[in-house]
Amino acid sequence: MSRRFLFVLGSARAEGNTELLARRAAEQLPDDVGQRWIDLSGQPLPDFEDLRHDSDHVRPPSDTPLGLLLDATLEATDIVIASPVYWYSVSAQTKRYLDHWSGWLRIPGLDFKARMAGRTLWGVAALAHEELSVADPYAGTLRYSAAYMGMRFGGVLLGNGSKPGDVLNDTGALTRAKTFFAQDAPLARFPYETADAA
Ligand SMILES: Cc1cc2nc3c(=O)[nH]c(=O)nc-3n(C[C@H](O)[C@H](O)[C@H](O)COP(=O)(O)O)c2cc1C
């Protein structure tokens, strides 16, 4: 299967550092790799309503933002969460998109989990803090979500910046962007699955 990357932009502003960094990384993808970019602020998703234990979730029509996101997610071999670090995790827009995955898991006949298994989740994020380790909760959110879904995880490309454009001064991030998507993306595992027996 030729690869198709879906970039899900989750910033609350246009053309911010996260998108700039994601575009730098995407420039390195070979020409035969598809790219689709969806800005969640242009496709506002409804609040997630938890019907899992009351009734089946129904497939959202393709002409709605939610249906568009579902179709785009199913079409992608690689999903790139391009969200800034907000409160040490993903943005609310991004979290809402991920919450809807829980509904999609319950759409009869969709087989969302089985279809997502083996695909790859990646993260790209800008943050104002200079010590990148404060983004560990963000990376954990994506890694564990990938593990739950049986997906591969390519890690998170982090760049420093506060105001738009700052990340272009983070030479380390720009260097990492050049090879980010060429990295191995092993199947994600929860820590308890890989911990050595004591
Ligand atoms: C609501 C909000 C929460 C934020 N939380 C964090 C944070 O927890 N850690 C941090 O280092 N920066 C934080 N920031 C700063 C942003 O991550 C930073 O400005 C980043 O460059 C924004 O990305 P963008 O330009 O792609 O929108 C926060 C900014 C906002 C607006």
The ligand as a MOL file (V3000), in Angstrom:
LIG
                    3D

  0  0  0     0  0            999 V3000
M  V30 BEGIN CTAB
M  V30 COUNTS 31 33 0 0 0
M  V30 BEGIN ATOM
M  V30 1 C -3.7580 27.2940 26.1860 0
M  V30 2 C -2.2490 27.2570 26.0880 0
M  V30 3 C -1.5690 26.3570 26.8900 0
M  V30 4 C -0.1840 26.2730 26.7920 0
M  V30 5 N 0.4540 25.3570 27.5700 0
M  V30 6 C 1.8010 25.2090 27.4420 0
M  V30 7 C 2.4940 24.2290 28.2280 0
M  V30 8 O 1.9090 23.4620 28.9940 0
M  V30 9 N 3.8480 24.1460 28.1080 0
M  V30 10 C 4.5290 24.9650 27.2570 0
M  V30 11 O 5.7480 24.8330 27.1740 0
M  V30 12 N 3.9030 25.8790 26.4800 0
M  V30 13 C 2.5580 26.0280 26.5610 0
M  V30 14 N 1.8980 26.9390 25.7740 0
M  V30 15 C 2.6610 27.7000 24.7560 0
M  V30 16 C 2.5020 27.0850 23.3590 0
M  V30 17 O 2.8010 25.7020 23.3610 0
M  V30 18 C 3.4270 27.7990 22.3580 0
M  V30 19 O 3.0660 29.1740 22.2650 0
M  V30 20 C 3.3970 27.1660 20.9790 0
M  V30 21 O 4.3450 27.8110 20.1660 0
M  V30 22 C 2.0090 27.2910 20.3520 0
M  V30 23 O 2.0070 26.5570 19.1510 0
M  V30 24 P 1.3950 27.1710 17.8110 0
M  V30 25 O 2.2740 28.3410 17.4320 0
M  V30 26 O 1.4870 26.0460 16.8310 0
M  V30 27 O -0.0020 27.5890 18.0690 0
M  V30 28 C 0.5280 27.0890 25.8680 0
M  V30 29 C -0.1820 28.0010 25.0830 0
M  V30 30 C -1.5580 28.0940 25.1910 0
M  V30 31 C -2.3020 29.0820 24.3010 0
M  V30 END ATOM
M  V30 BEGIN BOND
M  V30 1 1 1 2
M  V30 2 1 2 3
M  V30 3 2 2 30
M  V30 4 2 3 4
M  V30 5 1 4 5
M  V30 6 1 4 28
M  V30 7 2 5 6
M  V30 8 1 6 7
M  V30 9 1 6 13
M  V30 10 2 7 8
M  V30 11 1 7 9
M  V30 12 1 9 10
M  V30 13 2 10 11
M  V30 14 1 10 12
M  V30 15 2 12 13
M  V30 16 1 13 14
M  V30 17 1 14 15
M  V30 18 1 14 28
M  V30 19 1 15 16
M  V30 20 1 16 17
M  V30 21 1 16 18
M  V30 22 1 18 19
M  V30 23 1 18 20
M  V30 24 1 20 21
M  V30 25 1 20 22
M  V30 26 1 22 23
M  V30 27 1 23 24
M  V30 28 2 24 25
M  V30 29 1 24 26
M  V30 30 1 24 27
M  V30 31 2 28 29
M  V30 32 1 29 30
M  V30 33 1 30 31
M  V30 END BOND
M  V30 END CTAB
M  END
